Amino acid sequence: MPFDAAIGASIVSVIATSSGAAAAYVRDRMTNLRVGMFLEIATTLGAICGALLSTVLNATALFIVFGVVLLISAVPLVLRLGEELPANVVNHRWAAKLRLPGTYPDRRTRQDVAYNVAHIRWGFGLMYVAGLISGLLGIGSGTFKVLAMDTAMRLPMKVSTTTSNFMIGVTAAASAGIFFQRGDIDPAIAAPVALGVLSGAMLGAKTLTRMSNVWLKRVFVPVIVLVALNMLARGLGWL
């Protein structure tokens, strides 16, 4: 299908993914709403800028850049693949003022896990980049957001994943209006795609709560590599 129509359908599917799983994660207290809404300021601004720039910039080069950035960003995650919870994390001085540290119930261990939030400025900057990528390429850029929260802000993997899922819908909605106004969203394509990803999102939400952070990383790293290789292949014209 035309690239513009694919971007429009992708944006709608991202909103469906977030809507399907986010409610379950919020109900189970896995999502850090304060972190999500604070970082959403940056991602929403980035998404709007990206959507406005999408007709000007060369998508081919963007795919290559995004693929390379993903591969590089995955390296710290691979080095800490066996880490169940971040160790020796010191709260950033803004974290206490914004009440960003929190706890989440771990069904596997049946305990409440407390965590701190570090490097807020780095996380905020990376979230703007994630939003920019989302608006430019019509993707949720959830993988990049998870990497930013896990690597830069040192949140537990489950919190990073669930908070990212909550955020991608808001980010996509910020740019979806621009794509809809341009006529790039075809309901005949977007509707079945949204139904498919919604069913997958609900199944994923039930599975995540029963996994350890280590196993979640082991699943997430291959996904990052596949997404990065897919982006590079598109940018180089192999797909």
C-alpha positions as CSV (number, residue, x, y, z in Angstrom):
1,M,0.0,0.0,0.0
2,P,1.1,3.6,-0.3
3,F,3.5,4.7,2.4
4,D,1.2,7.6,3.6
5,A,-1.7,5.1,4.0
6,A,0.6,2.7,5.9
7,I,1.6,5.5,8.3
8,G,-2.0,6.4,8.9
9,A,-3.0,2.8,9.7
10,S,0.0,2.4,11.9
11,I,-0.9,5.5,13.9
12,V,-4.4,4.2,14.5
13,S,-3.1,0.7,15.5
14,V,-0.7,2.3,18.0
15,I,-3.7,4.0,19.7
16,A,-5.6,0.7,19.7
17,T,-2.6,-1.1,21.3
18,S,-2.2,1.5,24.0
19,S,-6.0,1.6,24.7
20,G,-6.2,-2.2,25.0
21,A,-3.4,-2.8,27.4
22,A,-3.0,0.5,29.3
23,A,-6.3,0.1,31.2
24,A,-5.2,-3.3,32.5
25,Y,-1.8,-2.1,33.5
26,V,-3.2,1.0,35.3
27,R,-5.7,-1.2,37.1
28,D,-2.9,-3.5,38.3
29,R,-0.8,-0.5,39.4
30,M,2.1,-1.4,37.1
31,T,2.1,1.9,35.2
32,N,3.7,5.0,36.7
33,L,1.2,7.6,35.7
34,R,3.2,10.5,37.1
35,V,6.3,9.5,35.1
36,G,4.1,8.9,32.0
37,M,2.3,12.2,32.1
38,F,5.5,14.2,32.8
39,L,7.4,12.6,29.9
40,E,4.3,12.9,27.7
41,I,4.9,16.7,27.5
42,A,8.1,16.0,25.6
43,T,6.8,13.1,23.5
44,T,3.6,15.0,22.4
45,L,5.7,18.1,21.4
46,G,8.0,15.8,19.4
47,A,5.1,13.9,17.8
48,I,3.5,17.2,16.6
49,C,6.8,18.4,15.2
50,G,7.4,15.0,13.5
51,A,4.0,14.9,11.9
52,L,4.5,18.5,10.5
53,L,8.0,17.6,9.2
54,S,7.0,14.2,7.7
55,T,6.1,15.7,4.3
56,V,9.5,17.6,4.2
57,L,12.1,15.1,5.4
58,N,13.3,12.0,3.6
59,A,11.8,8.9,5.2
60,T,14.6,6.7,3.8
61,A,17.3,8.4,5.8
62,L,15.1,8.5,8.9
63,F,14.6,4.7,8.8
64,I,18.4,4.2,8.7
65,V,19.0,6.7,11.5
66,F,16.3,5.1,13.7
67,G,17.6,1.6,13.1
68,V,21.2,2.5,14.0
69,V,20.0,4.4,17.1
70,L,18.0,1.4,18.3
71,L,20.9,-1.0,17.9
72,I,23.2,1.3,19.8
73,S,20.6,2.0,22.5
74,A,20.1,-1.7,23.0
75,V,23.7,-2.3,24.1
76,P,23.3,-1.2,27.8
77,L,20.2,-3.4,28.0
78,V,22.1,-6.4,26.8
79,L,24.9,-5.8,29.3
80,R,22.4,-5.8,32.1
81,L,20.3,-8.7,30.7
82,G,20.5,-10.7,34.0
83,E,19.5,-7.8,36.2
84,E,16.1,-8.3,37.8
85,L,15.9,-4.9,39.4
86,P,18.1,-1.8,38.9
87,A,20.6,-1.5,41.8
88,N,22.0,1.6,43.6
89,V,19.7,4.0,41.8
90,V,19.7,7.5,43.3
91,N,16.7,9.7,42.8
92,H,17.2,12.8,40.7
93,R,16.6,16.0,42.6
94,W,13.4,16.6,40.7
95,A,12.1,13.1,41.3
96,A,11.0,13.8,44.9
97,K,9.5,17.2,44.1
98,L,7.4,15.6,41.3
99,R,6.7,12.5,43.3
100,L,7.9,10.2,40.5
101,P,9.3,7.3,42.5
102,G,6.8,4.5,43.2
103,T,6.0,0.9,43.8
104,Y,4.4,-1.9,41.8
105,P,2.9,-5.2,42.9
106,D,4.9,-8.2,41.5
107,R,2.6,-11.1,41.1
108,R,5.5,-13.5,40.6
109,T,7.0,-12.8,44.0
110,R,3.8,-11.5,45.6
111,Q,5.6,-8.4,46.9
112,D,5.4,-4.7,46.4
113,V,8.6,-3.5,44.7
114,A,9.8,0.1,45.4
115,Y,12.0,1.9,42.8
116,N,13.7,5.3,42.3
117,V,13.9,7.5,39.2
118,A,17.2,8.9,38.0
119,H,18.5,11.2,35.2
120,I,15.2,13.0,34.5
121,R,16.7,15.5,32.1
122,W,18.1,12.7,29.9
123,G,14.8,10.9,30.0
124,F,12.9,14.0,29.0
125,G,15.2,14.8,26.1
126,L,15.1,11.2,24.8
127,M,11.3,11.3,25.0
128,Y,11.2,14.3,22.7
129,V,13.3,12.3,20.2
130,A,10.9,9.3,20.6
131,G,7.9,11.5,19.9
132,L,9.7,13.1,16.9
133,I,10.3,9.6,15.5
134,S,6.7,8.6,16.1
135,G,5.4,11.6,14.2
136,L,7.8,11.2,11.3
137,L,7.5,7.5,10.7
138,G,4.0,6.8,12.0
139,I,5.1,4.3,14.6
140,G,4.6,4.3,18.4
141,S,8.4,4.3,19.1
142,G,7.5,2.4,22.2
143,T,10.8,0.4,22.0
144,F,12.8,3.6,22.1
145,K,10.7,4.9,25.1
146,V,11.3,1.6,27.0
147,L,15.0,1.9,26.4
148,A,15.0,5.5,27.6
149,M,13.2,4.7,30.8
150,D,15.2,1.5,31.5
151,T,18.7,2.7,30.5
152,A,18.6,6.5,31.3
153,M,16.0,6.7,34.1
154,R,16.8,3.3,35.5
155,L,13.2,2.2,36.0
156,P,12.4,-1.5,36.4
157,M,11.7,-3.2,33.1
158,K,8.0,-3.9,33.9
159,V,7.4,-0.3,34.8
160,S,9.2,0.9,31.7
161,T,7.2,-1.3,29.5
162,T,3.8,-0.6,30.9
163,T,4.4,3.2,31.2
164,S,5.6,3.2,27.6
165,N,2.4,1.4,26.5
166,F,0.4,4.1,28.3
167,M,2.4,6.8,26.6
168,I,2.4,5.6,23.0
169,G,-1.4,6.1,22.6
170,V,-1.2,9.7,23.7
171,T,1.8,10.3,21.5
172,A,0.1,8.8,18.5
173,A,-3.1,10.7,19.1
174,A,-1.2,13.9,19.1
175,S,-0.1,13.3,15.5
176,A,-3.1,11.3,14.3
177,G,-5.2,14.5,13.9
178,I,-2.7,15.9,11.4
179,F,-2.6,12.7,9.4
180,F,-6.4,12.5,9.4
181,Q,-6.7,16.1,8.3
182,R,-4.4,15.3,5.3
183,G,-6.5,12.3,4.4
184,D,-3.8,9.7,5.1
185,I,-6.0,7.5,7.3
186,D,-8.1,5.0,5.3
187,P,-10.7,3.4,7.6
188,A,-10.9,0.3,5.4
189,I,-7.2,-0.4,6.2
190,A,-6.9,1.1,9.7
191,A,-10.0,-0.7,11.2
192,P,-8.9,-4.4,10.7
193,V,-5.3,-3.5,11.6
194,A,-6.6,-1.9,14.9
195,L,-8.7,-5.0,15.7
196,G,-5.7,-7.3,15.2
197,V,-3.3,-5.4,17.4
198,L,-6.0,-4.8,20.1
199,S,-6.5,-8.6,20.6
200,G,-2.7,-9.0,20.7
201,A,-2.4,-6.2,23.3
202,M,-4.9,-7.8,25.6
203,L,-3.1,-11.1,25.5
204,G,0.2,-9.4,26.1
205,A,-1.2,-7.5,29.1
206,K,-2.2,-10.8,30.7
207,T,1.2,-12.4,30.0
208,L,3.5,-9.6,31.3
209,T,2.3,-9.5,34.9
210,R,3.4,-13.2,35.3
211,M,6.9,-12.7,33.9
212,S,10.1,-11.7,35.7
213,N,12.0,-8.6,34.6
214,V,14.8,-10.8,33.4
215,W,12.6,-12.8,31.1
216,L,10.9,-9.6,29.9
217,K,14.3,-8.3,28.8
218,R,15.1,-11.6,27.1
219,V,12.0,-11.2,25.1
220,F,12.4,-7.5,24.5
221,V,16.0,-7.5,23.2
222,P,15.3,-9.7,20.1
223,V,12.3,-7.5,19.4
224,I,14.5,-4.4,19.4
225,V,17.0,-6.1,17.1
226,L,14.3,-7.2,14.7
227,V,12.7,-3.7,14.6
228,A,16.1,-2.1,14.1
229,L,17.0,-4.5,11.2
230,N,13.6,-3.9,9.7
231,M,14.1,-0.2,9.8
232,L,17.6,-0.5,8.2
233,A,16.2,-2.8,5.5
234,R,13.5,-0.3,4.6
235,G,16.0,2.6,4.6
236,L,18.4,0.7,2.3
237,G,15.6,-0.4,0.0
238,W,15.7,-4.1,0.8
239,L,12.0,-4.2,1.7
